[in-house]
Amino acid sequence: MRKFISWRDLVRKRPIRYDWGLCRSKKKTFLIGVCTIMLYIAYRTTNFQISQTEVFHLQVFPLSYTGLKGLPNGIIEDKSDFELKPIWSTSNSKRKANGSSSHNLLAMPVGLKQKQNVNTIVQKFLQENFTVILFHYDGKLDGWWDLKWSRKAVHIVADNQTKWWFAKRFLHPAAVSLYDYVFLWDEDLGVQHFNPKRYLNIVKEEGLEISQPALDSRSTDIHHRITLRRKRLKFHRRVYDPKGSVKCTRASKGPPCTGFVEGMAPVFSRAAWHCAWHLIQNDLVHGWGMDMKLGYCAQGSRNVGIVDREYVLHQGIQTLGGPSANKVYYLSYNLHYNSHVFICSNAFLRLGELIRELRRQSTSELEIFKQRWEKAVKEDKDWVDPFFRRKQTHK
């Protein structure tokens, strides 16, 4: 028969023998385990608090914050221009604010010695409500205030800098995002046969993202035949010149035979300038070689053209050296250097040295630009050459 143990037997005191050595060993192991668990809990708690603090600081003051989440959507203004705004209210300013503002920009590097020619150019553009920004490379700003339109223009002064240096720093796409077209012209262009409004009408009709006015046949230093005016055409996109130094035939698919404008008088649409600005190398200020690549910012030759009906005269006034750099008459032109250079008796010699140095620098920058382009094309496996792609399509 099974024996049932009563509850009295369970609580009945019985003598217990203790092994004190074994007890001390188990107690030590138990304490170590408890301490380990407590340290782990403390570590996890502290680490969680630190991580939460870091998250809070990143949310409030992120180290690389570039978004606009801190602003309400209705206050965000993502466009800009160079329009001068009145700092006090007048009846004239109110009328101007209510009227249509300029949507095109003329930007030019200028020197005081070319003041009269610049004045002629600017007046033509102001008649069509252009915004004008002048880059003063000789530092002589005070000599311009006698012109009536001068205080309506934006003036930026930096000694001895080139057009592309100014453009890279002061014509950022975000800063000119309100303009439909950007004219980035040299100061030595004759505009007797040029009208900005008629020019833009042609550009818009033909869908030209990058363009330039054709060059009068009387122009000096015509480097590429594609820029020469064709009297019977409204505009043209390419040239056939099998006898020139660069053979341009029907098989030619890229600059300078097609898809090409020169650096003296380019005109960019808003989208094309966004691309061209990124093409300008920050440290290569002369811009040599860029004209051969500008067509890529219009996705091939179809959207690049020379406007024949509105043309200009290139006067060939070299301000930073050029093909005819050793000609004596450059003494009467502006070389972006201080006048004391030409006062001494050996002015001709020093002038030649300056121009030779400028040409060496320009040539060096051209080689660097070519190397960078080739390296970029080689490394970007996803990039497709629009001229080559068009060529393949025609096959």
Order of alpha helices (4+ residues) and beta strands (2+ residues): alpha-alpha-alpha-beta-alpha-beta-beta-alpha-beta-beta-alpha-beta-beta-beta-alpha-beta-alpha-alpha
